[in-house]
Amino acid sequence: MADSFDQIVIGGGPGGYVAAIRAAQLGQKTAVVERDKAGGRCLNYACIPAKTVLRTAEIFHEAQASAELGVVGNDVQLDWGALHKRREDVSATLSGGVEGLWKKNKIEFIHGDASLTGDGNVKVGDEVYEAKAVTLATGSVALPIPGVEFGGRVVETWGAWSLPERPNRIAVVGAGASGAELASAYARFGTEVLLIEMLDQILPAEDKDVARVVERVFKKQGIEISTGAPVENVEAGDGSVKFTYGDNSAEVDYLCIAGGRAPDTEGLGLEEAGVELEEGGRKIKVDEYGRTTNQKVFAVGDLVNRKALAHKASEEGVVAVEAAAGVETHPVNQELMVGATFCQPQVASVGLTEAQAKEAGHEVKVGKQKISGEGAGVVYDDKDGLVKLVVDAKYGEVLGAHVVGNRACDMIAELVATMALEGGYQELSRIVHPHPTVSEAVLDAARAVDGWAIHA
């Protein structure tokens, strides 16, 4: 038996690295096992690289369209090599920062593949580490579509964000958050983009009013959109990929599949350790604190519950190690798990859509406000933005909040806080918001519920 720990975290991504730091803060002797780089997939291959590339797309697009602002850029060009160097540098900086936090908190970093033993300890290579508690935070892996394998010019999202050259034409399969971000970035880089969603709207998890705004803007950006038809008959060649979708066919430089992910549980030894699965074997079965059917093993993030989000993983990691340490804690409210999509325009939402609220039996009222109606919307050129509140008609409780706009992902926190504190639209409609800011659209959306938005 190698060294022993109070807490061993398997996986060094947003769920795992945060869980480890919180455990160490509680005085627990802690180790993290990670097979790759500190920060896991999010920092090195997913969230952070994606947003870094999207930031370049934003600047490139604004530079090309800034003449009316009085800034004339002659012959603005995209340096693909510099773009990806910055992507690598940003990830390296943040990954190094995570390692620094582990060292600061005296957390041992064990590099390798980990699995559970029958008694809930952790095996890495030939070593077995004893643990009072283990937190599984191994994230998820990309899923191909039926009949298609990743390879060559058929890529998953990381492959699309790290292409060696800017493609002339790309198809993105799956118009959820990841697919919408990819389409938005490449369209602004000047690539012809075909965005395909099997369901009847892009961003299928979002409120229909929000999805319509994004679809309208995407079409203005030159993105070709197909909904309601799957991709089939994929033929990948050395220089292109051919396929059909519905009654149509296409040939593109790259086919990116962004349609789904599966929990990364392979090789963890779950069955041997008595850790049960649910949802047809897809997710690990946990209680509200992340405890599995093995009482010393916890699981967080993409391994559990419905949504696969970095910030969800982090909060579940905090709760899991607090529960394992025996300190007072509170379960993560899965109903208030905010979604954030960093396409242009951005989309952020929390709670129920209007349709979901009605299906759940609520009598609802709705308040909407265009961000362009506010002074800041005009100043900051937020022409298409919208704030939509779905509220309970009787008591005014905010059941759902939906924002689309240039900085929607920064605007949503106020609405999450309102819902978490069980506030209503009545409170929102009387809170003074600074002027001129796009947050004033939240104020007017709340007032719009009762028909008195000032700038509508």
N, C-alpha and C positions, 0 to 999 in steps of 0.2 A: 504494500500500500504506500503510495506517494503521500504528499502533504495533504492535510485536511483543512476544510474551510467551512465557515458558517453558511456562505452562499456562493454557489457557482452558477454563473450565467453562461448559457450556451448561445452564442451569437452576439456580435459586436455592433449591430446596427442601432437605429433609434430606440427600439425597445430594449435591447440588451445593454447598450452603453449607459443609458440613463438609469436603468434598473441597478446596474452595478454601482454607479456613483451614489445613488440613494441608499443602497445597502451599506456602503462604506460610511456614509454620513451617520448611519444608525449604529455605528460601532461594530459592524459585522466584518469578519475577516473574509474578503471577497476575491474571487478570481473570475476572469472572463476567458472563455475559449472561443476563438475565431479562426476559421480556416484561411481567411484572406486578410484584407486590410481592416484596421480599426475604422469604425463607421459603417461597415457592412455594405450592402447593396445600395442603400439610399445615398450615402455620401459619395460613393465611388462609381456607381453604375446607373443610378436611377434619378431620384428627386433632384439632387444637387447638380449633376451634369446637365440634366434637362433644363433646369432654371437658368443655369449659366449660359447655355446656348440660346434660350429664349430671350435673355437680356440682350445678347448681341443682335438678335432679330429685331428687338424693339428699337435699339439705337440705329441700326441700319435703315429701318423703315422710316423712322423720324427724320434722319438725316436726308433721305431722299425727298421727303415731303415737307421740308421746313421753310421753303421759300416765302410762304405767306406769313411766316412768323418773323421774317426779316433776316433769316439765316440762310444764305445761299451756299450750298456745298457743290462744288464743281467736280464731276467725275468721281462720285462716291463709290468706292469699291469694297468688295467683301474679300478679306484675306482668310481663306479657309484654314490655312496652317496656324495663323495667329489665334483664330477662334478656338481651335482645339487645344492649342498650348494653354490658353487661359482656362479652358475647361479642366485640363489636367492639373494645372496649378491650383485652382480653387479647391478641387477635391483633395489634393495632397495637403493643402494648408489645413483644411477642416479635419482630415483624417489624423494629421499630426496633432491637431488641437485635442482630439479625443484621447489619443495616447497620452498627451500631457495631463489631461484631467485624470486619467487613470493613475498615472504616477503620483500626481498631487494627492490623490485620495488613497495611496498605498494599495492599489488594486493590482493583483498579479495578472499579466497578460500571457495566456498559454496559447501558443499558435499550433493549430492542428484540427483534425476532425474529431468531434466528440460523440459519444453515444452513452446511453444510460445502461447501467448494469441492473441485474435483477433486484438488487436491494436499493436502487435509486441513487447510487453513486455515479461517478462520471469517468469513463475510460477515454483516454486520448493516447493513441499509439499503443505502447505497451504499458503505460502507466495508468493506474486507477487512483482517482482522487476522491477522498471521502468528503461528503457534503451533508450538512444538516438540512439544507434546502437547495433545490435546483430550479432555475428559471429558464425555460426554453424560449428562445427569441430568434429563431432561425429564418424568419421571414417567408418569402414565397418565390416561386420560379414561374417563368413565362410558359404559357400553354399555346401550342400551335392549334390551328383549326383542323377539323377532321380531314384526314387524307393528305395532310401537308406536314413536312418536317422542316425545322429550321436548318439553314445551311446555305452557303453561297449568297445568292441575291434574295433569298427569303430570310428576313431578319426579324428578331424581336426588338423591343424598344431600345435596349442598350445598343444593339447593332445599328439602329437608325440614328441614334444620337452621336454615334462615333464613326460615321461613314468616311472613307478616305477622301472622297471628293463630293462636291455638291452635285446631286443628280439633276438631270433635266426633267425627269418625270418620276414620280413616286406614288404608290398607292398605299393607303393606310387602312387596315381592316380593323374595325372597332372604333366607334366614335364616342367612347367614354372619355374620362379625363386625360389619360395618356395619349390616346389617339388624337383628340382635339388639340392637345399641345403640340404634337408632332406636325400635324397639318398646318397649324397656325405659324409655326416657326419656318417650315420649308417654303410655304407660300410667300412669306415676306422676304425670303432669300432669293426669290425669283424662280423657284421650281414649280412646275405644273403638278398640282396635287389632286388626287382622287381620293376622297374620304368615303368609306363604305361602312354602313351600319346595318346589321341584319334586322334590328327592331325598327319601329316606325318613326323614330326621331333621333337626331344626334343628341348626345348627352342624355341618354334615356333615364338616368336617375334624377334629372333636374325637372323643375317645374316647366310646364309647356311654354309659358310666356317667356321665360328666360332662354329656353332652347331656341325659340323662334328668333330672338334677338341675335344670338350667336350665329344661327344659320344665315340670317340676312347679311351680317357682317362678313362671314366667311365667303359668301358668294361675291360680295364686293371685292374681296381680296383675291378673287379668281379661283377659289377652291371649288372643284366639282364635287357635288354631294349626291350619294345614292343611299336611300333607306329602303328597308323592307325586303332585301334580297341578300342571300348569302354568297360568299365567294366559293367558286367551284372550279374544277378542271384546271388546276394550277400546273403549269409547265415551266419549270425553271431552267434557263439556259445559261451559257457562259456570259452573255452580254445583256440579257433581259429576262423578264418573267411575263408569261402570258397566262390569262385566266378569264373566266366568265363570271358575271354577276347578274342574276335575273336573265333578261333577254339581251344583255350587253356583253361585249368582250373588250379586253384592254391588253396593252402591252406596255410595261413600265421598266425603268432601270432597276428599281428595287420594290419588293413587296414587303411591307412592314405589318406584322401581326401584333395588334395591341388589344386583343379581344378578351384576355382573361389571364388569371394567374392561379396557381395552386399552392397550398402550404408546403413548405420544404421540410418534409418529415423523413425522407429516405435516410436510412442508416442511423436513426436516432435510438433505435432499440425500444420503441414505445411498448410493443407487445410484451417483451421480456420484463419490462419494468411495471407492467400492469396499468399503463396509461391508455384509457379507452378513447375511441374516436366517435364522432357523430356526423350528421349530415352526409350519410352514405360513405363514411370513411374519409371525408375531405378535411374536416376540422377536428381539433382536439377538444374533447369534452371538458369544460371547466365550470366552476361555480362563479359567483359574482366577483370573487377576489382573484380569479385566475388559477385556483387550485384544481389540479386534475384528480383523477380517480386514485392516483398514488398520492397520498397526503403530503409527502415531502417534495413533490414535483409540481411546479407551476408552469403555465404557458401564457404567452402574450402575443399581441400584434396580429400578423397575417395568419398565424396558426389557429386563431380563435375568433369567435363571434362573426358578425356579418362583414363589416367593412375592412378593407386593407389600406390603412393610412398610417403614415409615419407618426403623426402626432397622437393617434390612438394608441399605437404601440408604446410610445413613451409613457403615457399616463397609465396604461395598464401595467407597465413595468414597475412604476412607482408603487402602485397599489399592491402588486404581487409581493414585492420584497418587504413592504411594510407589514403585510399580513404574515409573511414567513417569519419576520422578526418579532411578531407578537405585539406590535404597537397599534394604537388606534388608527384606523384608516376608513376610507369611504369608497365604495365601488364606483367605477367609472360609469357615468350615465350614458349608455349607448344611444339613447334617443336624442342626445344633444351633441352627437359627434359631427363636427362641422366638416363639410366637403369644400375643397378649394382646387380650382382648375386654372392654370396660369396661361391659358391661350390669350389671344387678343380679340375681343375683350375678355377680361377675367370673369370667372364665375365662382360665387361662394354661396353656400346655403347651409341651413341647419333646420332640423325639424321636418314637418310634413309639407308636401306640396299641397296646392289647393285640391287637386283630385284625391290625394290620399286622405286629407282631412274629411272630405265629404264621404268617402268610402268608409271611413271609421265611424261615421254617424254624427259628426259634429255639424252644427249649424254655424256657418262661417260668414265672416265679412272680410273684405279684401281692401287693402290700401295700396295704391301704386303711385310712384313718383319718378318721372324721368330726370336723370341727373343733369341733362342739358337745360332743365328748367331752373337750375340753381346758378348763381353767379360763377361759382368755381367750375361748374361743368363747362361753361363757355370759355373761361380763362384757360383751363387745362385741356380743352378740346375733347371732352368726353361726350361725343355726339349721340351715342347709342345706349348709354347706361340706363339702368332701371333698378329701383328698389321696390320689392313687393313683399307685403306683410299679409300673412294668413292668420286671422284671429278668431277666437271663439266669440260668437255673436252675443252671448248672454253676459259673460263676465269680462271679456276683453283680453283674456290670456293669449299671448302670442304662441300660436301653434307651429308656425313655420316662418322663416325669413329667407328671402332670396334676393341676391344682388348680382347684377351683371354690369361691368364697367371697367374702366382702365385700372382701378385699384380696388376692385371688389373684395379681394382676399384680405386687404387691410381694413375694410369697412365692416366685415362680418362680426368681429369680436364683440362690438358693442351689443349686437343683437343676441349673441350667445349668452353674454352676461345677463341681459334682461330676462331671457328665458330661464337661465339657471337660478336666478333670484325670484322666479315666479312673478315677474313684472308683467304689466299689460301695456297695450298700445296707449292707454291713457297716460301712463307715466312718460313714455317716449315722446308723446305729443307736447309735453310741457318741459322737457329737459332742454336747456339752452345749449345750442351747438355753435362752435366758433365759426365766424364768417371771415372770409369766404372759403368754405371747405366743401368737398363733395359729401361729407357726412350730413350736411343739411338736408340732403335728399331723404335720409332716414326720418328726420323730423317731419318733413312734409308727407312722407308715406304714412306715418302714424296719424297725422291729421287728416289725410285723405280717407281713412276708414270712416270718419264721420262727415266727410264731404267738405272739409275746410282747409285743404292744403293751400298755402299762400301762393306758391309759384307753379301751380298746375296750369 
